[in-house]
Amino acid sequence: MLSCNEDVAIEIESFKSGARAYIIKGDNSLGKIIAHINKTITEPIRNIVREFGVPKFLILFFAVFAGMATVILWILKLL
C-alpha cells in the first residue's frame, strides 16, 4: 500500500486487510516499490532453489517454456 499517512494504526489495519507492504510516499518511494516487486517475483525462485536444490537455470527454463506455451495456445485459440 502506498500512502502519505504515517499513522501506525492505519498501517496495522492495512496489514490486517491484506496489504503486503506499507510504503510512505516520499523521495525514495519508487525505489521501495521496485524493490518490493522484485522481492515478490524472485522469492519463490529462491525458495525452490533453497529447498530442493534445483538450479536457477532449470527454473527459468521451465518458466520461459511455460510462458511460451501459454502464448502459443492463446494464439491458436484466436485462430
C-alpha positions as CSV (number, residue, x, y, z in Angstrom):
1,M,0.0,0.0,0.0
2,L,1.3,3.4,-0.9
3,S,0.2,6.2,1.4
4,C,1.2,9.7,2.6
5,N,-0.3,8.9,6.0
6,E,2.3,7.9,8.7
7,D,-0.2,6.7,11.3
8,V,0.7,3.3,12.7
9,A,-2.9,2.4,13.3
10,I,-3.7,2.8,9.6
11,E,-0.6,0.7,8.8
12,I,-1.7,-2.1,11.1
13,E,-5.3,-2.0,9.6
14,S,-3.8,-2.2,6.1
15,F,-1.8,-5.3,7.0
16,K,-4.9,-6.9,8.6
17,S,-6.8,-6.1,5.4
18,G,-4.2,-8.0,3.3
19,A,-1.5,-5.4,2.4
20,R,1.9,-7.0,2.0
21,A,3.8,-3.7,2.3
22,Y,3.1,-0.2,3.5
23,I,5.2,2.4,1.7
24,I,5.0,6.0,2.7
25,K,5.2,8.5,-0.2
26,G,8.4,10.4,-0.4
27,D,11.7,10.8,-2.2
28,N,12.6,7.1,-2.3
29,S,9.1,5.6,-2.6
30,L,9.6,4.5,-6.2
31,G,12.7,2.6,-5.3
32,K,10.9,0.9,-2.4
33,I,8.1,-0.1,-4.7
34,I,10.5,-1.5,-7.3
35,A,12.4,-3.4,-4.5
36,H,9.2,-4.9,-3.2
37,I,8.0,-6.0,-6.6
38,N,11.5,-7.6,-7.3
39,K,11.4,-9.4,-4.0
40,T,7.8,-10.7,-4.6
41,I,8.8,-12.0,-8.0
42,T,12.1,-13.6,-7.1
43,E,11.2,-15.0,-3.6
44,P,9.5,-18.2,-5.0
45,I,12.6,-18.9,-7.1
46,R,14.9,-18.6,-4.2
47,N,12.7,-20.9,-2.1
48,I,12.7,-23.6,-4.7
49,V,16.5,-23.3,-5.1
50,R,17.0,-23.4,-1.3
51,E,14.5,-26.2,-0.5
52,F,15.0,-28.6,-3.5
53,G,18.5,-27.7,-4.8
54,V,17.1,-27.1,-8.3
55,P,19.5,-24.9,-10.4
56,K,18.2,-21.4,-11.2
57,F,18.7,-22.1,-14.9
58,L,16.3,-25.0,-14.8
59,I,13.6,-23.0,-13.1
60,L,14.0,-20.1,-15.6
61,F,14.0,-22.6,-18.5
62,F,10.7,-24.1,-17.3
63,A,9.2,-20.6,-16.6
64,V,10.1,-19.4,-20.1
65,F,8.8,-22.7,-21.6
66,A,5.5,-22.4,-19.8
67,G,5.1,-18.8,-20.8
68,M,5.8,-19.6,-24.5
69,A,3.4,-22.5,-24.4
70,T,0.7,-20.2,-22.9
71,V,1.2,-17.6,-25.6
72,I,1.1,-20.2,-28.4
73,L,-2.0,-21.8,-27.0
74,W,-3.6,-18.4,-26.7
75,I,-2.7,-17.6,-30.4
76,L,-4.1,-20.9,-31.6
77,K,-7.3,-20.3,-29.7
78,L,-7.7,-17.0,-31.6
79,L,-7.3,-18.7,-34.9
